[in-house]
Every structure is written in structure tokens, then in C-alpha cells.
Amino acid sequence: MAWKEICPLEDIPKLGARVVRTTDKEIGIFRTEDDSVFALNNLCPHKKGPLSQGIVHDNKVTCPLHNWKINLETGQAEEPDEGETSCFSTKVEDGIVLLDV
């Protein structure tokens, strides 16, 4: 795995997100209430809404465009909606968020 340092955990607000841009995509880094960190392709599988601008709750993010709920662990849309977005591995070491690129 190729881990890339993203930022201190405290730079991502609880129930918030931060965007990381690579050469070909945007990745949303999400922090839950219990300080779990997840990374998803920043595009909702429905109409490509920016997931990083959505509302984080439990282990989900709600897309700001049409309220689709996306599971942060799996990238799957919650029923009755269907679809998924890519997930990326993350970890926190010594208070620093790392992303597997």
C-alpha cells in the first residue's frame, strides 16, 4: 500500500469532510462523531453530487443534491436507492489521517 499523509485528524470537523484531489479524481475524506475516518469517491452514484458537501451522520453521508444516503464503509447507496461509489482505505496514526493511494 502507498499511504499518503493527508492532514491532522483535527483539521476535519466531526461530522464533516475534506476533499483530496488526485490527477484524475476527487476523494472525500469523512470524519464521524466517534472519530472514524472514511474515504469515498466524491461523486454520488445518482447524479454525481459532491458527497463532501453532504451531511455526515452515523456511518453515512447524505448527498446534498437528492438526499441519497451513502454508506461510508461500503460506498453503497441505502435502499430503496441503488448504486455505489468507490471506497479508499484510511487510517489515523499519531493523530494524522493517511489515505491509501
Secondary structure, 3 states (H helix, E strand, C coil): CCEEEEEEHHHCCCCEEEEEECCCCEEEEEECCCCCEEEEECECCCCCCEHHHCEEECCEEECCCCCCEEECCCCEECCCCCCECCEECEEEECCEEEEEC
